[in-house]
């Protein structure tokens, strides 16, 4: 190596691929907990099945089952899908984007790797003894013998990267004292931690997420990368949208972000779903941004509202070469999230 050669100019040995890169499989966990889901459980299970049907056309599906009964129930609902594997792994709830491991690649050795983070129930809101153990079990089931362990308390839904050195996140979540991390709101320390843990060069910050989001503003509910340096967010269509101020602030924050190469983000917007209310009339954090990118398609959550069709039409040009499918996520949303929250991609070597 020449003395003039910088280490940063060399290809990295490991990398977190973007979600649009090839998957070996998608991981999910079957919704089973009747006390948590109450009367919404059957509808949530049907929405889960629709999601799996869509993704399974292009890749293997790996489903966790809390116990034998949950696996039997999942098998009965998904018997018509032949590309599903089932694993007995106890868990509290189905949000494997947050509780599961993050897969990455050691590209010089052509090896699948995984990182596990600490988990405290989204700031000690929803604590189940099994959930902090899921990540290591997922890694082992994927064939990763020694996952990299991090004591950092963070959820996968709080991190959005483009595979080219850029990452987006929110201050509301990563600087939140309820995650019990040592930096206590020190943005610079968090940036350094992100760069060390995920190998990115630039971190773009959004201040806050949507109203009534118990994840404290996860980025995958408000902004998503659709290509390197290209992001999409939502925009309110009228003054009656309860998320109008939040969405305006998100867009303004995005306009200020600089990428690793010094350029600005390219930003696209789609309509917001507007007021989506729960049974008590409270605003829910409904979002079209919580889509999941499979190998050959994009599955977008819909909410049986007027904006569904407009949002799908606005998203379609951003995913040339992929089939875009909208399917209901109202029941899953009643549990606090949507399709991206309940999936985790395993990248293909």
ABEGO torsion letter per residue (X at the ends): XBAABBAAABBBABBBBBAABBBABBBBBBBABAAAAEAAAAAAAAAAAAAAAAAAAABBBBBBBABAAAAAAAAAAAAABAABBBBBBBBABABAAAABBBBBBBAAAGBBBBBBBBBAGGGGABBBAAAAAAAAAAAAAAGBABBBBBABBBBAAABBBAGAGBBBBBAAAAABAAAGBAAGGBAAAAAAAAAAAAGBABBBBBABBBBGBAAGGBAAAABBBABBGBBBBBBBABAABAAAAAAAAAAAAAAABBBAAGBBBBBBBBBBAEBBBBAAGBBBBBBAAABBBBAABBBBBBAGBAAAAAAAAAAAAABBGBBBBBBBAAAAAAAGBBAAAABBBBBBX
